[in-house]
């Protein structure tokens, strides 16, 4: 997995474990639950412009590339 944020990356959600899941809203990370993450994960998975990387804290960050 990439270790650096891709250029033009727009974050949607991040997770490190079942207990550490957040969605990105209004320019901030908001703690959320697994049900919300699962629906976001499914929506992310069908995007053609989806991208992900791992941050310095070990979170997998999912989003898309804005052109």
Backbone as XML, in Angstrom:
<?xml version="1.0"?>
<chain id="A" units="angstrom">
  <residue number="1" name="UNK">
    <atom name="N" x="0.852" y="-1.180" z="0.000"/>
    <atom name="CA" x="0.000" y="0.000" z="0.000"/>
    <atom name="C" x="0.897" y="1.242" z="0.000"/>
  </residue>
  <residue number="2" name="UNK">
    <atom name="N" x="0.439" y="2.260" z="-0.686"/>
    <atom name="CA" x="1.185" y="3.521" z="-0.730"/>
    <atom name="C" x="1.387" y="4.073" z="0.666"/>
  </residue>
  <residue number="3" name="UNK">
    <atom name="N" x="2.524" y="4.710" z="0.890"/>
    <atom name="CA" x="2.818" y="5.317" z="2.186"/>
    <atom name="C" x="2.713" y="6.839" z="2.141"/>
  </residue>
  <residue number="4" name="UNK">
    <atom name="N" x="2.488" y="7.394" z="0.950"/>
    <atom name="CA" x="2.344" y="8.844" z="0.836"/>
    <atom name="C" x="1.004" y="9.186" z="0.200"/>
  </residue>
  <residue number="5" name="UNK">
    <atom name="N" x="0.490" y="10.337" z="0.573"/>
    <atom name="CA" x="-0.800" y="10.798" z="0.056"/>
    <atom name="C" x="-0.657" y="11.127" z="-1.431"/>
  </residue>
  <residue number="6" name="UNK">
    <atom name="N" x="-1.496" y="10.533" z="-2.279"/>
    <atom name="CA" x="-1.435" y="10.826" z="-3.716"/>
    <atom name="C" x="-1.857" y="12.279" z="-4.007"/>
  </residue>
  <residue number="7" name="UNK">
    <atom name="N" x="-1.324" y="12.833" z="-5.046"/>
    <atom name="CA" x="-1.694" y="14.197" z="-5.448"/>
    <atom name="C" x="-3.164" y="14.239" z="-5.838"/>
  </residue>
  <residue number="8" name="UNK">
    <atom name="N" x="-3.890" y="15.255" z="-5.361"/>
    <atom name="CA" x="-5.301" y="15.421" z="-5.668"/>
    <atom name="C" x="-6.216" y="14.509" z="-4.866"/>
  </residue>
  <residue number="9" name="UNK">
    <atom name="N" x="-5.692" y="13.888" z="-3.806"/>
    <atom name="CA" x="-6.448" y="12.920" z="-3.017"/>
    <atom name="C" x="-7.490" y="13.610" z="-2.137"/>
  </residue>
  <residue number="10" name="UNK">
    <atom name="N" x="-8.725" y="13.112" z="-2.172"/>
    <atom name="CA" x="-9.820" y="13.598" z="-1.333"/>
    <atom name="C" x="-10.214" y="12.445" z="-0.397"/>
  </residue>
  <residue number="11" name="UNK">
    <atom name="N" x="-10.011" y="12.594" z="0.926"/>
    <atom name="CA" x="-10.318" y="11.491" z="1.839"/>
    <atom name="C" x="-11.823" y="11.317" z="2.059"/>
  </residue>
  <residue number="12" name="UNK">
    <atom name="N" x="-12.229" y="10.064" z="2.262"/>
    <atom name="CA" x="-13.623" y="9.746" z="2.584"/>
    <atom name="C" x="-13.719" y="9.124" z="3.973"/>
  </residue>
  <residue number="13" name="UNK">
    <atom name="N" x="-12.853" y="8.138" z="4.248"/>
    <atom name="CA" x="-12.860" y="7.473" z="5.552"/>
    <atom name="C" x="-11.518" y="6.820" z="5.808"/>
  </residue>
  <residue number="14" name="UNK">
    <atom name="N" x="-11.266" y="6.474" z="7.090"/>
    <atom name="CA" x="-10.033" y="5.779" z="7.443"/>
    <atom name="C" x="-10.326" y="4.769" z="8.536"/>
  </residue>
  <residue number="15" name="UNK">
    <atom name="N" x="-9.483" y="3.745" z="8.587"/>
    <atom name="CA" x="-9.631" y="2.731" z="9.616"/>
    <atom name="C" x="-8.290" y="2.079" z="9.903"/>
  </residue>
  <residue number="16" name="UNK">
    <atom name="N" x="-8.137" y="1.650" z="11.147"/>
    <atom name="CA" x="-6.962" y="0.879" z="11.549"/>
    <atom name="C" x="-7.408" y="-0.458" z="12.137"/>
  </residue>
  <residue number="17" name="UNK">
    <atom name="N" x="-8.562" y="-0.468" z="12.757"/>
    <atom name="CA" x="-9.135" y="-1.681" z="13.326"/>
    <atom name="C" x="-10.647" y="-1.478" z="13.444"/>
  </residue>
  <residue number="18" name="UNK">
    <atom name="N" x="-11.336" y="-2.489" z="13.947"/>
    <atom name="CA" x="-12.786" y="-2.369" z="14.137"/>
    <atom name="C" x="-13.136" y="-1.287" z="15.152"/>
  </residue>
  <residue number="19" name="UNK">
    <atom name="N" x="-12.202" y="-0.942" z="16.013"/>
    <atom name="CA" x="-12.444" y="0.061" z="17.056"/>
    <atom name="C" x="-11.989" y="1.457" z="16.650"/>
  </residue>
  <residue number="20" name="UNK">
    <atom name="N" x="-11.226" y="1.555" z="15.566"/>
    <atom name="CA" x="-10.676" y="2.839" z="15.128"/>
    <atom name="C" x="-11.110" y="3.131" z="13.691"/>
  </residue>
  <residue number="21" name="UNK">
    <atom name="N" x="-12.319" y="3.675" z="13.554"/>
    <atom name="CA" x="-12.899" y="3.960" z="12.251"/>
    <atom name="C" x="-13.450" y="5.382" z="12.260"/>
  </residue>
  <residue number="22" name="UNK">
    <atom name="N" x="-13.124" y="6.132" z="11.207"/>
    <atom name="CA" x="-13.510" y="7.535" z="11.124"/>
    <atom name="C" x="-13.958" y="7.872" z="9.713"/>
  </residue>
  <residue number="23" name="UNK">
    <atom name="N" x="-14.911" y="8.787" z="9.596"/>
    <atom name="CA" x="-15.294" y="9.332" z="8.289"/>
    <atom name="C" x="-14.811" y="10.777" z="8.238"/>
  </residue>
  <residue number="24" name="UNK">
    <atom name="N" x="-14.542" y="11.264" z="7.032"/>
    <atom name="CA" x="-14.059" y="12.629" z="6.856"/>
    <atom name="C" x="-15.243" y="13.502" z="6.467"/>
  </residue>
  <residue number="25" name="UNK">
    <atom name="N" x="-15.531" y="14.500" z="7.300"/>
    <atom name="CA" x="-16.689" y="15.362" z="7.070"/>
    <atom name="C" x="-16.367" y="16.766" z="7.568"/>
  </residue>
  <residue number="26" name="UNK">
    <atom name="N" x="-16.678" y="17.776" z="6.750"/>
    <atom name="CA" x="-16.438" y="19.178" z="7.111"/>
    <atom name="C" x="-14.987" y="19.414" z="7.535"/>
  </residue>
  <residue number="27" name="UNK">
    <atom name="N" x="-14.049" y="18.839" z="6.777"/>
    <atom name="CA" x="-12.606" y="19.009" z="7.000"/>
    <atom name="C" x="-12.114" y="18.466" z="8.337"/>
  </residue>
  <residue number="28" name="UNK">
    <atom name="N" x="-12.796" y="17.456" z="8.873"/>
    <atom name="CA" x="-12.322" y="16.843" z="10.108"/>
    <atom name="C" x="-12.694" y="15.357" z="10.146"/>
  </residue>
  <residue number="29" name="UNK">
    <atom name="N" x="-11.934" y="14.598" z="10.941"/>
    <atom name="CA" x="-12.213" y="13.181" z="11.126"/>
    <atom name="C" x="-13.207" y="13.015" z="12.249"/>
  </residue>
  <residue number="30" name="UNK">
    <atom name="N" x="-14.286" y="12.244" z="11.992"/>
    <atom name="CA" x="-15.353" y="12.009" z="12.965"/>
    <atom name="C" x="-15.446" y="10.511" z="13.221"/>
  </residue>
  <residue number="31" name="UNK">
    <atom name="N" x="-15.327" y="10.119" z="14.485"/>
    <atom name="CA" x="-15.416" y="8.698" z="14.847"/>
    <atom name="C" x="-16.774" y="8.157" z="14.415"/>
  </residue>
  <residue number="32" name="UNK">
    <atom name="N" x="-16.759" y="6.965" z="13.852"/>
    <atom name="CA" x="-17.990" y="6.362" z="13.357"/>
    <atom name="C" x="-18.014" y="4.878" z="13.700"/>
  </residue>
  <residue number="33" name="UNK">
    <atom name="N" x="-19.017" y="4.171" z="13.218"/>
    <atom name="CA" x="-19.156" y="2.748" z="13.553"/>
    <atom name="C" x="-18.941" y="1.868" z="12.321"/>
  </residue>
  <residue number="34" name="UNK">
    <atom name="N" x="-18.865" y="0.582" z="12.560"/>
    <atom name="CA" x="-18.565" y="-0.359" z="11.485"/>
    <atom name="C" x="-19.649" y="-0.391" z="10.406"/>
  </residue>
  <residue number="35" name="UNK">
    <atom name="N" x="-20.904" y="-0.221" z="10.768"/>
    <atom name="CA" x="-21.993" y="-0.216" z="9.781"/>
    <atom name="C" x="-21.803" y="0.924" z="8.783"/>
  </residue>
  <residue number="36" name="UNK">
    <atom name="N" x="-21.486" y="2.104" z="9.284"/>
    <atom name="CA" x="-21.251" y="3.257" z="8.404"/>
    <atom name="C" x="-20.037" y="3.011" z="7.523"/>
  </residue>
  <residue number="37" name="UNK">
    <atom name="N" x="-18.955" y="2.517" z="8.111"/>
    <atom name="CA" x="-17.740" y="2.250" z="7.342"/>
    <atom name="C" x="-17.992" y="1.214" z="6.257"/>
  </residue>
  <residue number="38" name="UNK">
    <atom name="N" x="-18.762" y="0.169" z="6.562"/>
    <atom name="CA" x="-19.031" y="-0.865" z="5.558"/>
    <atom name="C" x="-19.775" y="-0.297" z="4.352"/>
  </residue>
  <residue number="39" name="UNK">
    <atom name="N" x="-20.744" y="0.577" z="4.582"/>
    <atom name="CA" x="-21.458" y="1.164" z="3.441"/>
    <atom name="C" x="-20.546" y="2.105" z="2.669"/>
  </residue>
  <residue number="40" name="UNK">
    <atom name="N" x="-19.690" y="2.835" z="3.377"/>
    <atom name="CA" x="-18.743" y="3.727" z="2.700"/>
    <atom name="C" x="-17.707" y="2.907" z="1.930"/>
  </residue>
  <residue number="41" name="UNK">
    <atom name="N" x="-17.275" y="1.792" z="2.508"/>
    <atom name="CA" x="-16.289" y="0.936" z="1.863"/>
    <atom name="C" x="-16.857" y="0.377" z="0.561"/>
  </residue>
  <residue number="42" name="UNK">
    <atom name="N" x="-18.111" y="-0.043" z="0.587"/>
    <atom name="CA" x="-18.749" y="-0.565" z="-0.623"/>
    <atom name="C" x="-18.827" y="0.526" z="-1.695"/>
  </residue>
  <residue number="43" name="UNK">
    <atom name="N" x="-19.261" y="1.721" z="-1.323"/>
    <atom name="CA" x="-19.359" y="2.833" z="-2.286"/>
    <atom name="C" x="-17.981" y="3.177" z="-2.843"/>
  </residue>
  <residue number="44" name="UNK">
    <atom name="N" x="-16.960" y="3.144" z="-1.985"/>
    <atom name="CA" x="-15.596" y="3.432" z="-2.443"/>
    <atom name="C" x="-15.132" y="2.365" z="-3.429"/>
  </residue>
  <residue number="45" name="UNK">
    <atom name="N" x="-15.461" y="1.108" z="-3.152"/>
    <atom name="CA" x="-15.002" y="-0.005" z="-3.979"/>
    <atom name="C" x="-15.506" y="0.027" z="-5.408"/>
  </residue>
  <residue number="46" name="UNK">
    <atom name="N" x="-16.646" y="0.651" z="-5.658"/>
    <atom name="CA" x="-17.184" y="0.699" z="-7.017"/>
    <atom name="C" x="-16.753" y="1.962" z="-7.776"/>
  </residue>
  <residue number="47" name="UNK">
    <atom name="N" x="-16.031" y="2.869" z="-7.117"/>
    <atom name="CA" x="-15.544" y="4.084" z="-7.787"/>
    <atom name="C" x="-14.402" y="3.737" z="-8.738"/>
  </residue>
  <residue number="48" name="UNK">
    <atom name="N" x="-14.397" y="4.347" z="-9.892"/>
    <atom name="CA" x="-13.295" y="4.151" z="-10.831"/>
    <atom name="C" x="-12.078" y="4.982" z="-10.433"/>
  </residue>
  <residue number="49" name="UNK">
    <atom name="N" x="-12.289" y="6.061" z="-9.663"/>
    <atom name="CA" x="-11.182" y="6.935" z="-9.269"/>
    <atom name="C" x="-10.748" y="6.710" z="-7.813"/>
  </residue>
  <residue number="50" name="UNK">
    <atom name="N" x="-11.146" y="5.572" z="-7.230"/>
    <atom name="CA" x="-10.800" y="5.280" z="-5.844"/>
    <atom name="C" x="-9.304" y="5.108" z="-5.648"/>
  </residue>
  <residue number="51" name="UNK">
    <atom name="N" x="-8.822" y="5.530" z="-4.483"/>
    <atom name="CA" x="-7.414" y="5.420" z="-4.144"/>
    <atom name="C" x="-7.295" y="5.250" z="-2.637"/>
  </residue>
  <residue number="52" name="UNK">
    <atom name="N" x="-6.150" y="4.727" z="-2.192"/>
    <atom name="CA" x="-5.922" y="4.594" z="-0.756"/>
    <atom name="C" x="-4.429" y="4.689" z="-0.476"/>
  </residue>
  <residue number="53" name="UNK">
    <atom name="N" x="-4.130" y="5.014" z="0.771"/>
    <atom name="CA" x="-2.744" y="5.017" z="1.227"/>
    <atom name="C" x="-2.731" y="4.801" z="2.726"/>
  </residue>
  <residue number="54" name="UNK">
    <atom name="N" x="-1.541" y="4.569" z="3.272"/>
    <atom name="CA" x="-1.406" y="4.377" z="4.713"/>
    <atom name="C" x="-0.668" y="5.558" z="5.300"/>
  </residue>
  <residue number="55" name="UNK">
    <atom name="N" x="-1.238" y="6.174" z="6.352"/>
    <atom name="CA" x="-0.598" y="7.331" z="6.958"/>
    <atom name="C" x="0.449" y="6.906" z="7.991"/>
  </residue>
  <residue number="56" name="UNK">
    <atom name="N" x="1.117" y="7.893" z="8.577"/>
    <atom name="CA" x="2.196" y="7.616" z="9.518"/>
    <atom name="C" x="1.717" y="6.967" z="10.820"/>
  </residue>
  <residue number="57" name="UNK">
    <atom name="N" x="0.405" y="7.043" z="11.100"/>
    <atom name="CA" x="-0.155" y="6.417" z="12.303"/>
    <atom name="C" x="-0.664" y="4.998" z="12.044"/>
  </residue>
  <residue number="58" name="UNK">
    <atom name="N" x="-0.511" y="4.515" z="10.819"/>
    <atom name="CA" x="-0.926" y="3.163" z="10.483"/>
    <atom name="C" x="-2.363" y="3.026" z="10.012"/>
  </residue>
  <residue number="59" name="UNK">
    <atom name="N" x="-3.066" y="4.156" z="9.826"/>
    <atom name="CA" x="-4.431" y="4.109" z="9.312"/>
    <atom name="C" x="-4.416" y="3.899" z="7.800"/>
  </residue>
  <residue number="60" name="UNK">
    <atom name="N" x="-5.317" y="3.065" z="7.317"/>
    <atom name="CA" x="-5.568" y="2.960" z="5.878"/>
    <atom name="C" x="-6.596" y="4.041" z="5.565"/>
  </residue>
  <residue number="61" name="UNK">
    <atom name="N" x="-6.237" y="4.957" z="4.675"/>
    <atom name="CA" x="-7.114" y="6.072" z="4.328"/>
    <atom name="C" x="-7.644" y="5.854" z="2.920"/>
  </residue>
  <residue number="62" name="UNK">
    <atom name="N" x="-8.966" y="5.854" z="2.795"/>
    <atom name="CA" x="-9.647" y="5.593" z="1.523"/>
    <atom name="C" x="-10.254" y="6.906" z="1.018"/>
  </residue>
  <residue number="63" name="UNK">
    <atom name="N" x="-10.159" y="7.101" z="-0.272"/>
    <atom name="CA" x="-10.730" y="8.291" z="-0.879"/>
    <atom name="C" x="-10.709" y="8.169" z="-2.385"/>
  </residue>
  <residue number="64" name="UNK">
    <atom name="N" x="-10.597" y="9.312" z="-3.043"/>
    <atom name="CA" x="-10.555" y="9.319" z="-4.496"/>
    <atom name="C" x="-9.642" y="10.435" z="-4.956"/>
  </residue>
  <residue number="65" name="UNK">
    <atom name="N" x="-9.273" y="10.382" z="-6.228"/>
    <atom name="CA" x="-8.397" y="11.378" z="-6.828"/>
    <atom name="C" x="-9.262" y="12.392" z="-7.571"/>
  </residue>
  <residue number="66" name="UNK">
    <atom name="N" x="-9.164" y="13.646" z="-7.159"/>
    <atom name="CA" x="-9.901" y="14.709" z="-7.832"/>
    <atom name="C" x="-9.070" y="15.218" z="-8.998"/>
  </residue>
  <residue number="67" name="UNK">
    <atom name="N" x="-9.693" y="15.269" z="-10.160"/>
    <atom name="CA" x="-8.971" y="15.757" z="-11.350"/>
    <atom name="C" x="-9.256" y="17.195" z="-11.621"/>
  </residue>
</chain>
